[in-house]
Amino acid sequence: MFIAPCLAVLALLPAPKIDSFEATLKATSYAYKADKDGDYHVELSWDEEKRSQLVLIRGKGTLITEPKQQDTTSRELWAVCWQGKEKPSAEIVEKLALKHYKLGAFQLEKGSSGTWSAYYRVDVPEDAPASFLRQAIRITAEAADDMEKELLGTDDF
């Protein structure tokens, strides 16, 4: 008897708002998790090589404005391929600078904790179709994993 009024009240509550980008991410068929900051984590693995790579996707879009153009929003995808407490060697920097893929680029930065990180980064329009987002995630994972293998010979990220 008590259940029916509760169900009636629940039916009146607004449905949770679904982020259109998250719906697109879901449509890629990649499994993902969202962290407490709203960023998405997608882990790809390659069974034949027994390797994996974590791709992070910024939970909030970045507004891109250009004079006389319609504003657009992009999402940042990145995957770490090297980290160290010391500034990377000239050999590592050169390898990062000379490797090119169809989409995105390697970047190097020193974090607030003082740790240096090299990662592969791609920016994707927030309204990109799932097929494009799926390719961008795969390219990001493969580029970072290939560089990690070349620089470290490990599967840490």
MOKA-V869443 format. One record per residue. SS is DSSP state (H for helix, E for strand, C for the rest). Layout:
SS + SS
//
This chain:
C + H + H + H + H + H + H + H + H + H + H + H + C + C + C + C + C + C + C + H + H + H + H + H + H + H + H + C + C + C + C + C + E + E + C + C + C + C + C + E + E + E + E + E + E + E + C + C + C + C + E + E + E + E + E + E + E + C + C + C + C + E + E + E + C + C + C + C + C + C + C + E + E + E + E + E + E + E + E + E + E + E + E + E + C + C + C + C + C + H + H + H + H + H + H + H + H + H + C + C + C + C + C + C + E + E + E + E + E + E + C + C + C + C + C + E + E + E + E + E + E + E + E + E + E + C + C + C + C + H + H + H + H + H + H + H + H + H + H + H + H + H + H + H + H + H + H + H + H + H + H + C + C + C + C + C + C
//
